Amino acid sequence: MGALLQDDKIEKRIVASTSQGKYTIRSYIPRWDPKVEWFKNHYLIAVDPIRPKFKGKSYGSSIKYLIEFKDKEGKGSIVPIHPKDFRLKKFKHFQLTEESLESKEKLSEFLSMLKKEGIILAESVSVHDLEEYRKELFENYRDDVWEAEKVGFLEFKIKGRFLTYLDRKRLQRENNKRQKKLNANKADQATP
């Protein structure tokens, strides 16, 4: 199979089975990035969500705690905990309680008690409070709110591109003036 996929003489295509039926993937899929498009039209804005990251993985706002289990070799797993996880059987050998999810300290005590009883076999168990981490993360962001204005299709396509063009020309003039001043200063310093 690998030899067939690597052979350039054989025509290949990807056909996906979707709920709407068969879909043939085009050979060229153009990439689109709103941050690149912003340079063509300043009326376009990319809104990125702010999510806390822990060990390279993002976690949403519904996660309250992260429980990190580590074995003797230092390998481990991270289990995200929601506020209502006491209603579910999240773990095979024990059940979280409503009281254990009230605070990070109570959850740590609950898990250390289970570790002492031999129910949890991990070498170390640690609890990370994501709500606390979110507060620290959001302190770095501004409190002012920016309201986006609704614009029509023609205003976006015509006015947005025209204003972007004028802004680009203004920036080019400013850069040319700076470059001329820089070159004049270098010429003055070079002459004895």
C-alpha atoms as a printed R data frame, in Angstrom:
    type eleno elety resid chain resno       x      y       z
1   ATOM     1    CA   MET     A     1   0.000  0.000   0.000
2   ATOM     2    CA   GLY     A     2   2.827  2.408   0.871
3   ATOM     3    CA   ALA     A     3   4.508  1.838  -2.508
4   ATOM     4    CA   LEU     A     4   1.256  2.663  -4.314
5   ATOM     5    CA   LEU     A     5   0.831  5.920  -2.388
6   ATOM     6    CA   GLN     A     6   4.395  7.007  -3.093
7   ATOM     7    CA   ASP     A     7   4.219  6.219  -6.815
8   ATOM     8    CA   ASP     A     8   3.708  9.528  -8.680
9   ATOM     9    CA   LYS     A     9   2.568  7.782 -11.872
10  ATOM    10    CA   ILE     A    10  -0.616  6.554 -10.192
11  ATOM    11    CA   GLU     A    11  -3.426  9.106  -9.942
12  ATOM    12    CA   LYS     A    12  -4.659  9.430  -6.374
13  ATOM    13    CA   ARG     A    13  -7.689 11.149  -4.873
14  ATOM    14    CA   ILE     A    14  -9.352 11.271  -1.497
15  ATOM    15    CA   VAL     A    15 -13.071 10.526  -1.328
16  ATOM    16    CA   ALA     A    16 -14.806 11.215   1.993
17  ATOM    17    CA   SER     A    17 -18.077  9.649   3.058
18  ATOM    18    CA   THR     A    18 -20.141 12.358   4.781
19  ATOM    19    CA   SER     A    19 -23.702 12.583   6.076
20  ATOM    20    CA   GLN     A    20 -24.540 14.486   2.859
21  ATOM    21    CA   GLY     A    21 -23.085 11.702   0.679
22  ATOM    22    CA   LYS     A    22 -19.820 11.162  -1.200
23  ATOM    23    CA   TYR     A    23 -17.411 14.133  -1.337
24  ATOM    24    CA   THR     A    24 -14.274 14.150  -3.502
25  ATOM    25    CA   ILE     A    25 -11.488 16.281  -2.054
26  ATOM    26    CA   ARG     A    26  -9.892 18.681  -4.546
27  ATOM    27    CA   SER     A    27  -6.209 18.153  -5.267
28  ATOM    28    CA   TYR     A    28  -5.367 21.721  -4.242
29  ATOM    29    CA   ILE     A    29  -6.934 23.158  -1.116
30  ATOM    30    CA   PRO     A    30  -6.148 26.870  -0.796
31  ATOM    31    CA   ARG     A    31  -5.145 28.028   2.674
32  ATOM    32    CA   TRP     A    32  -6.845 31.041   4.229
33  ATOM    33    CA   ASP     A    33  -5.612 33.003   7.224
34  ATOM    34    CA   PRO     A    34  -7.538 36.065   8.474
35  ATOM    35    CA   LYS     A    35  -4.339 37.604   9.849
36  ATOM    36    CA   VAL     A    36  -2.845 37.650   6.337
37  ATOM    37    CA   GLU     A    37  -6.114 38.957   4.839
38  ATOM    38    CA   TRP     A    38  -6.050 41.888   7.305
39  ATOM    39    CA   PHE     A    39  -3.208 43.409   5.268
40  ATOM    40    CA   LYS     A    40  -5.591 43.569   2.285
41  ATOM    41    CA   ASN     A    41  -8.610 44.870   4.231
42  ATOM    42    CA   HIS     A    42  -8.403 46.423   7.695
43  ATOM    43    CA   TYR     A    43 -12.133 45.871   8.218
44  ATOM    44    CA   LEU     A    44 -11.352 42.190   8.757
45  ATOM    45    CA   ILE     A    45 -10.447 41.184  12.299
46  ATOM    46    CA   ALA     A    46  -9.373 37.809  13.680
47  ATOM    47    CA   VAL     A    47 -10.729 37.024  17.127
48  ATOM    48    CA   ASP     A    48  -8.650 34.486  19.006
49  ATOM    49    CA   PRO     A    49 -10.002 32.775  22.128
50  ATOM    50    CA   ILE     A    50  -7.906 33.009  25.284
51  ATOM    51    CA   ARG     A    51  -7.593 29.527  26.728
52  ATOM    52    CA   PRO     A    52  -5.294 28.395  29.488
53  ATOM    53    CA   LYS     A    53  -2.651 25.927  28.354
54  ATOM    54    CA   PHE     A    54  -1.190 23.238  30.540
55  ATOM    55    CA   LYS     A    55   1.711 21.184  29.178
56  ATOM    56    CA   GLY     A    56   0.906 22.201  25.604
57  ATOM    57    CA   LYS     A    57  -2.811 21.403  25.659
58  ATOM    58    CA   SER     A    58  -5.613 23.998  25.814
59  ATOM    59    CA   TYR     A    59  -8.523 23.656  28.218
60  ATOM    60    CA   GLY     A    60 -11.876 25.432  27.934
61  ATOM    61    CA   SER     A    61 -13.756 27.492  30.494
62  ATOM    62    CA   SER     A    62 -15.849 24.551  31.703
63  ATOM    63    CA   ILE     A    63 -12.822 22.784  33.255
64  ATOM    64    CA   LYS     A    64 -12.376 23.542  36.957
65  ATOM    65    CA   TYR     A    65  -9.380 21.376  37.949
66  ATOM    66    CA   LEU     A    66  -6.700 19.263  36.337
67  ATOM    67    CA   ILE     A    67  -5.552 16.141  38.153
68  ATOM    68    CA   GLU     A    68  -2.060 15.036  37.183
69  ATOM    69    CA   PHE     A    69  -1.076 11.431  37.891
70  ATOM    70    CA   LYS     A    70   2.608 10.395  37.583
71  ATOM    71    CA   ASP     A    71   4.189  6.949  37.798
72  ATOM    72    CA   LYS     A    72   7.715  6.026  38.997
73  ATOM    73    CA   GLU     A    73   9.299  6.868  35.617
74  ATOM    74    CA   GLY     A    74   7.733 10.350  35.623
75  ATOM    75    CA   LYS     A    75   5.253  9.487  32.896
76  ATOM    76    CA   GLY     A    76   1.747 10.465  33.594
77  ATOM    77    CA   SER     A    77  -1.669 11.508  32.531
78  ATOM    78    CA   ILE     A    78  -3.800 14.581  33.053
79  ATOM    79    CA   VAL     A    79  -7.523 14.295  33.749
80  ATOM    80    CA   PRO     A    80  -9.701 17.416  33.332
81  ATOM    81    CA   ILE     A    81 -12.401 17.797  35.985
82  ATOM    82    CA   HIS     A    82 -15.693 19.646  35.470
83  ATOM    83    CA   PRO     A    83 -17.669 21.099  38.413
84  ATOM    84    CA   LYS     A    84 -20.406 18.433  38.056
85  ATOM    85    CA   ASP     A    85 -18.121 15.415  37.638
86  ATOM    86    CA   PHE     A    86 -19.281 14.010  40.988
87  ATOM    87    CA   ARG     A    87 -22.402 12.886  39.096
88  ATOM    88    CA   LEU     A    88 -20.363 10.757  36.668
89  ATOM    89    CA   LYS     A    89 -18.174  7.716  37.209
90  ATOM    90    CA   LYS     A    90 -15.011  9.442  35.976
91  ATOM    91    CA   PHE     A    91 -12.559  6.899  37.418
92  ATOM    92    CA   LYS     A    92 -12.693  3.104  37.448
93  ATOM    93    CA   HIS     A    93 -11.888  2.480  41.144
94  ATOM    94    CA   PHE     A    94 -13.371  5.516  42.886
95  ATOM    95    CA   GLN     A    95 -16.051  8.194  42.593
96  ATOM    96    CA   LEU     A    96 -15.499 11.923  43.129
97  ATOM    97    CA   THR     A    97 -17.801 13.528  45.698
98  ATOM    98    CA   GLU     A    98 -19.528 16.899  45.605
99  ATOM    99    CA   GLU     A    99 -17.595 17.977  48.719
100 ATOM   100    CA   SER     A   100 -14.253 16.998  47.163
101 ATOM   101    CA   LEU     A   101 -14.872 19.396  44.252
102 ATOM   102    CA   GLU     A   102 -15.548 22.440  46.457
103 ATOM   103    CA   SER     A   103 -11.904 23.559  46.482
104 ATOM   104    CA   LYS     A   104  -8.440 22.564  45.334
105 ATOM   105    CA   GLU     A   105  -7.436 21.746  48.903
106 ATOM   106    CA   LYS     A   106 -10.410 19.432  49.479
107 ATOM   107    CA   LEU     A   107  -9.778 17.623  46.206
108 ATOM   108    CA   SER     A   108  -6.082 17.208  47.093
109 ATOM   109    CA   GLU     A   109  -7.017 15.820  50.530
110 ATOM   110    CA   PHE     A   110  -9.549 13.430  48.983
111 ATOM   111    CA   LEU     A   111  -7.036 12.120  46.445
112 ATOM   112    CA   SER     A   112  -4.222 11.768  49.010
113 ATOM   113    CA   MET     A   113  -6.606  9.786  51.267
114 ATOM   114    CA   LEU     A   114  -7.357  7.445  48.342
115 ATOM   115    CA   LYS     A   115  -3.624  7.126  47.664
116 ATOM   116    CA   LYS     A   116  -2.966  6.147  51.312
117 ATOM   117    CA   GLU     A   117  -5.732  3.535  51.117
118 ATOM   118    CA   GLY     A   118  -4.079  2.059  48.021
119 ATOM   119    CA   ILE     A   119  -6.946  2.843  45.666
120 ATOM   120    CA   ILE     A   120  -4.785  5.239  43.625
121 ATOM   121    CA   LEU     A   121  -1.562  3.503  42.563
122 ATOM   122    CA   ALA     A   122   0.194  6.516  41.017
123 ATOM   123    CA   GLU     A   123   3.511  7.620  42.485
124 ATOM   124    CA   SER     A   124   2.334 11.231  42.761
125 ATOM   125    CA   VAL     A   125  -0.992 13.010  42.386
126 ATOM   126    CA   SER     A   126  -1.266 16.774  42.018
127 ATOM   127    CA   VAL     A   127  -4.246 19.067  41.515
128 ATOM   128    CA   HIS     A   128  -4.091 22.257  39.442
129 ATOM   129    CA   ASP     A   129  -6.783 24.913  39.857
130 ATOM   130    CA   LEU     A   130  -7.657 26.253  36.392
131 ATOM   131    CA   GLU     A   131  -9.971 28.986  37.709
132 ATOM   132    CA   GLU     A   132  -7.055 30.465  39.638
133 ATOM   133    CA   TYR     A   133  -4.801 30.131  36.606
134 ATOM   134    CA   ARG     A   134  -7.421 31.853  34.388
135 ATOM   135    CA   LYS     A   135  -7.524 34.861  36.760
136 ATOM   136    CA   GLU     A   136  -3.737 35.216  36.518
137 ATOM   137    CA   LEU     A   137  -3.866 34.807  32.737
138 ATOM   138    CA   PHE     A   138  -6.612 37.405  32.210
139 ATOM   139    CA   GLU     A   139  -4.833 40.003  34.377
140 ATOM   140    CA   ASN     A   140  -2.455 40.563  31.457
141 ATOM   141    CA   TYR     A   141  -5.299 41.543  29.132
142 ATOM   142    CA   ARG     A   142  -6.945 44.929  28.957
143 ATOM   143    CA   ASP     A   143 -10.262 45.509  30.664
144 ATOM   144    CA   ASP     A   144 -11.617 47.858  28.007
145 ATOM   145    CA   VAL     A   145 -14.122 46.344  25.628
146 ATOM   146    CA   TRP     A   146 -13.990 47.085  21.919
147 ATOM   147    CA   GLU     A   147 -17.305 46.912  20.052
148 ATOM   148    CA   ALA     A   148 -17.206 45.795  16.447
149 ATOM   149    CA   GLU     A   149 -19.403 47.742  14.071
150 ATOM   150    CA   LYS     A   150 -21.652 46.027  11.575
151 ATOM   151    CA   VAL     A   151 -20.781 46.872   7.982
152 ATOM   152    CA   GLY     A   152 -22.444 45.795   4.753
153 ATOM   153    CA   PHE     A   153 -20.902 43.738   1.982
154 ATOM   154    CA   LEU     A   154 -20.124 46.726  -0.283
155 ATOM   155    CA   GLU     A   155 -18.723 48.796   2.586
156 ATOM   156    CA   PHE     A   156 -16.497 45.879   3.577
157 ATOM   157    CA   LYS     A   157 -15.300 45.156   0.037
158 ATOM   158    CA   ILE     A   158 -14.959 48.729  -1.294
159 ATOM   159    CA   LYS     A   159 -14.505 51.107   1.641
160 ATOM   160    CA   GLY     A   160 -12.431 48.634   3.666
161 ATOM   161    CA   ARG     A   161  -9.976 48.021   0.844
162 ATOM   162    CA   PHE     A   162  -9.816 51.719  -0.087
163 ATOM   163    CA   LEU     A   163  -9.047 52.773   3.512
164 ATOM   164    CA   THR     A   164  -6.453 49.990   3.737
165 ATOM   165    CA   TYR     A   165  -4.857 51.275   0.522
166 ATOM   166    CA   LEU     A   166  -4.717 54.854   1.924
167 ATOM   167    CA   ASP     A   167  -3.273 53.574   5.209
168 ATOM   168    CA   ARG     A   168  -0.603 51.578   3.340
169 ATOM   169    CA   LYS     A   169   0.387 54.657   1.264
170 ATOM   170    CA   ARG     A   170   0.591 56.818   4.415
171 ATOM   171    CA   LEU     A   171   2.820 54.218   6.071
172 ATOM   172    CA   GLN     A   172   5.057 54.048   2.977
173 ATOM   173    CA   ARG     A   173   5.520 57.847   3.030
174 ATOM   174    CA   GLU     A   174   6.437 57.773   6.727
175 ATOM   175    CA   ASN     A   175   8.905 54.926   6.158
176 ATOM   176    CA   ASN     A   176  10.490 56.772   3.219
177 ATOM   177    CA   LYS     A   177  10.946 59.907   5.374
178 ATOM   178    CA   ARG     A   178  12.548 57.834   8.142
179 ATOM   179    CA   GLN     A   179  14.834 56.111   5.653
180 ATOM   180    CA   LYS     A   180  15.942 59.462   4.185
181 ATOM   181    CA   LYS     A   181  16.730 60.803   7.677
182 ATOM   182    CA   LEU     A   182  18.636 57.615   8.494
183 ATOM   183    CA   ASN     A   183  20.649 57.839   5.281
184 ATOM   184    CA   ALA     A   184  21.375 61.551   5.888
185 ATOM   185    CA   ASN     A   185  22.604 60.800   9.422
186 ATOM   186    CA   LYS     A   186  24.846 57.995   8.154
187 ATOM   187    CA   ALA     A   187  26.260 60.282   5.455
188 ATOM   188    CA   ASP     A   188  26.990 63.011   8.043
189 ATOM   189    CA   GLN     A   189  28.771 60.555  10.320
190 ATOM   190    CA   ALA     A   190  30.808 59.077   7.443
191 ATOM   191    CA   THR     A   191  32.276 62.427   6.336
192 ATOM   192    CA   PRO     A   192  35.227 63.571   8.475
